[in-house]
């Protein structure tokens, strides 16, 4: 399986690398693994929905 780093994912998804780190810590990216202190994400991973925005929240 091919992996990408936090920096590569942040550029791909248009968010900060810190935000991608939060996604990894919370377990919101399936297949993400931490090796030697570095998060590795699958190349085909999709960006999780951001619950902080109106578009990301569940509609009531």
C-alpha positions in Angstrom: 0.0 0.0 0.0 1.2 3.5 -0.8 1.3 6.1 1.9 1.5 9.9 2.1 2.7 12.1 4.9 0.7 14.7 6.9 2.2 17.5 4.7 1.2 15.8 1.5 -2.3 15.2 2.8 -2.6 18.8 4.0 -1.7 20.1 0.5 -4.0 17.6 -1.2 -7.0 18.5 1.1 -6.3 22.2 1.5 -6.1 22.2 5.3 -3.2 22.6 7.7 -1.0 19.7 8.6 -2.0 20.2 12.3 -5.7 19.6 11.3 -4.7 16.4 9.5 -2.8 15.4 12.7 -6.0 15.9 14.7 -7.9 13.7 12.2 -5.3 10.9 12.7 -5.3 11.2 16.5 -9.1 11.0 16.6 -9.0 7.9 14.4 -11.1 9.6 11.6 -8.8 8.4 8.8 -9.1 4.6 8.2 -5.7 3.0 7.6 -3.6 5.8 9.1 -0.6 4.4 11.1 2.0 6.1 13.2 5.5 4.8 12.5 8.6 6.2 14.3 6.6 9.3 15.4 5.4 10.0 11.8 1.8 9.6 10.7 1.4 7.7 7.4 -1.9 7.9 5.6 -3.1 5.8 2.6 -2.8 7.6 -0.7 -6.4 6.9 -1.5 -7.7 8.3 1.9 -10.5 10.8 1.7 -10.7 13.9 3.8 -13.0 13.5 6.8 -16.0 15.7 7.1 -15.2 18.8 9.2 -17.8 19.1 12.0 -16.9 22.7 12.7 -18.6 24.0 9.6 -22.3 24.1 8.8 -21.8 21.8 5.8 -20.1 19.2 8.0 -22.7 19.1 10.7 -25.7 16.8 10.6 -28.8 18.6 9.4 -31.6 18.6 11.9 
